[in-house]
């Protein structure tokens, strides 16, 4: 008996589905696909173009060679692997490749089996799976996965919970679908458990007439925009509250592999991590909600946007098979499947690298981002007038840092409201040559969008950051900025702030 | 003054938008992108991964060489073109390529400019544009474009019109969104104009309590499943009705370039088209609704699924810029953009072929499909007992043929209803080794799904095919079936039918 034999099945969450989901019937044509590969059947069922008319004879991709020490070596023999992705299965030298004739055909809307198999093994390396019928489905990225999750669970007028500052696209998608978005208070360690508990336990009083939430959406690691990482100790407590109040947790983890060591503010040079083994690296990482999930109530959204490239439009969802089947049904009448080129190419690279090679790559990326973050913060501390700056947290993951500027000593603070001053500083920064995004763009407004319900002031009692009206927040990124530009940006930022506040 | 200067602007159709669309606000972060390429700005605004960390050093694709006469020649020198798609813009030998560093980055969610430019020229070759502010946006295929169109225009309980038999995914998408789907009667030349007119003119009486339709969805050319092509003479009449009743026309045209000459039933060998010029080919094609559109009320959905490959998940929408802007806003919080690999590769091939080379390819594909259709029909007429078979039309486009079987002389016709007999024949065919899809799977049921409205029997008065309850319908395809299998399939079909009806 293996471990997975003794694991329980996921619980049934179909009572949380939207009317759209409940109305959706699986396509009867899908039943014919059982006969598609049957050699005894002349299959005239599906309108599939003949593969010999795909104008792609072969595809060759050059990628880096593990363990990536020669990353910047221009000699391809030392630093490159070539993936020859063949057109037809007969020509295959690499048995784990997805040939173009299949990758570019209809079907396989769950994802190509070779790629799903690699990703399942990858998942088992990094997470603990606590129920039997977990599964994976490919997506066209986590933005699409989130849009699909909203359609699957929420009707107009339903309610979800989000971190009080969150990825603006995630918020906009929910708002436009007419979903009530309720902000969760955060501190430097992420969602404040006591605040979440208060809100759920006193829901009817605090949110009179507003339906109880169905989903809790979180970006646990290197959160966008705040850069905050939800600490591991809070996760089991949040999970328990989700169990008690029957919430689905959507764990959006694009920055999971951009975790870094803490930044040393003391002025001594920051080192990047060197791991003595892959096990040490794996153990260093945040524990996922997926690893805590015994019910099948967590949907984890992964993406290659930060580990390969955003334009791949490739990600995957991990969760219970019954819920992923519902995504599958929706995908078949919307995106159909992830792009076949992306699947063939990413699968080709991953299978040539192997699991160990991919881990080397994830470590490599993390090291590059650590260097970028360190350089950014070195300059930030060097040039900015720190007496008027605060942080929600010094980022230990992701691409973003946020600064809070204390505007109480600014001459305009008595003439303008906080939003006006934020706008004023945004414009000032741009006029002087540096662009940061405004905190208010990421702020979840504590209002019910559609229902006639009311929000009691009690909802805000334990909110910390957002009531500090003498601070304005800006988000910056160190992801794609070259070192010289980063230093210049920080210099400008510092000089604008000093001038505005009459410092120096 | 050029022609486009004197063209009118598209009309405003925002009164037809869904609540979701009206609630959607353009992302404030998008406003920062104006500064993204500004050399005077240190841009810390967007979390874009550095392109040097994309593990794609180069990409090389082998495709066929125009004019494709050496299509099956295995010597790459004679028959292949190689597209070396470079990583960085500096290395570009082909100025029209989309380098990987851009194709795989965030942004460009409208589509890569080189590709949009090619597709706009292509559109101008094949269609007449009658208003000034027409535009194009890329999609992840027409299934996604249709799902997006429904979200953009329809609320739960709204109404759309579809051909009485239609692509099952299109129907399922609308049904699950709670949209009332009203079938339009068809004959061998497509939508029956008088029937459409009757329905629109008497809406309140025929569909009491059901909102008037917002969209008319049609697959004009080689329709799925019927194989029917809507004749050009009816299109201006349908367009006029759409104007009168303020309908958006969604023209779903995946099979547009699979138009073929009429099939000759006389037994003489069918020839494939040879065109003396590209102009002759272009003039031979059906006139699109887009070419009739003076208001900007037509949305044309194109796709490379049949001209390149379905797994590309790449298509485009043509329509008025204000409406496409709304798709853009939805795409940014759902699919984000079409896969960068697909865009780079398809753009690379198209720009090396040029417009003329692409037209050669479209002619080549059409010729291949003509051969397939001819062989299918040759065998169908040879083996099937034609005295019990009827056709909606002999296909002159697309991938599909449909047969209607007269069941009035079958022993079960008095014991079972039509649906049961259809199921019975489906099973019989499969048991004997041939699979066709059932007509009922594609049939739009004349019911209001959600509202409390009622459908008067008058709605059916001019329906022709669907009231003939002594016929059952099956759809077959000749797209991907090899000649020997096709002959075998038709032999089996013939022998099952002869046995069932006691013929021979």
Interface residues (C-beta under 8 A of the other chain):
Chain A: X19 X20 X21 X23 X24 X25 X27 X28 X29 X32 X35 X40 X41 X42 X43 X44 X45 X46 X47 X48 X49 X50 X51 X53 X54 X55 X56 X57 X58 X59 X60 X61 X62 X63 X64 X76 X80 X100 X103 X104 X105 X106 X140 X141 X143 X144 X147 X156 X168 X169 X170 X172 X173 X175 X176 X177 X178 X224 X305 X306 X308 X309 X310 X311 X312 X313 X314 X332 X333 X334 X335 X336 X337 X338 X339 X340 X341 X342 X343 X345 X349 X361 X365 X368 X372 X398 X399 X400 X430 X433 X434 X435 X436 X437 X438 X441 X449 X476 X477 X478 X479 X480 X481 X485 X486 X488 X489 X492
Chain B: X19 X20 X21 X23 X24 X25 X27 X28 X29 X32 X35 X40 X41 X42 X43 X44 X45 X46 X47 X48 X49 X50 X51 X53 X54 X55 X56 X57 X58 X59 X60 X61 X62 X63 X64 X76 X80 X100 X103 X104 X105 X106 X140 X141 X143 X144 X147 X156 X168 X169 X170 X172 X173 X175 X176 X177 X178 X224 X305 X306 X308 X309 X310 X311 X312 X313 X314 X332 X333 X334 X335 X336 X337 X338 X339 X340 X341 X342 X343 X345 X349 X361 X365 X368 X372 X398 X399 X400 X430 X433 X434 X435 X436 X437 X438 X441 X449 X476 X477 X478 X479 X480 X481 X485 X486 X488 X489 X492
